[in-house]
């Protein structure tokens, strides 16, 4: 096979470099903005930080109003960021656990037991997911209000798993269907119960797909959180950052986005390979 010409390799590497810059530059810009003082943000270079400071990050966790140089006290307010962070962790952890528990049970029934009309069941599940969910907001809010869960984190713990569950069941059932039944049957012959075979054999083999389903559940929806959580102390990070005045609190808001992005980047870095493997396997089997 003839080697590729040097200009082809150069063009390919150039495109890769442009793609990398395109992806990394927004991260760099947001980090640079969060390290600026308000004075440098107005009068300094938009892409370079001359005097980096952590003032914007510190301001997120301040409980009392204080005056810091360029910004007067009239333009500052307290941010319950620590409460937002705790609420976000509670909502995300609870949503992931609820979605995986319900999704694994339903997917095992559909994928492993293969009931009559299995393909139509899976198509119906996928159709439920692709229905525009914005059409459900008004009746959903009425239901949440009637049961007394408005402005309560429990509302999100019910809504988020409900939104993520159809796609997770569709993905997990496709993977469970592809697993050879001989593996489970061999465990049953050796004396293991069906529950033991499922928890000690099937679930460990399904770890990449479970990771993919869990990461998919982490997708936070700003609109739902901002509609159902109105009290500042009850909001999540996405809903709380949405209340910032961009013209007056831009730097603090960017600092909050960076803090919120740190655990997301960490989870993506740790589970990136498992996520890609699980999502690819589920999609190939689903196709």
Secondary structure, 3 states (H helix, E strand, C coil): CCCCCHHHHHHHHHHHHHHHHHHHHHHHHHHHHHCCCHHHHHHCCCCCCCCCCCHHHHHHCCCCCCCECCECHHHCCCCCHHHHHHHHHHHHHHHHHHHHHHHHHHHHHHHCCCCCCHHHHHHHHHHHHHCCHHHHHHHHHHHHHHCCCCCCHHHHHHHHHHHHHHHHHHHHHHHHHHCCHHHHHHHHHCCCCHHHHHHHHHHHHCHHHHHHHHHHHCCCCHHHHHHHCCCHHHCCHHHHHCCCCHHHHHHHHHHHHHHHHHHHHHHHHHHHHHHHHHHHHHHHHHC
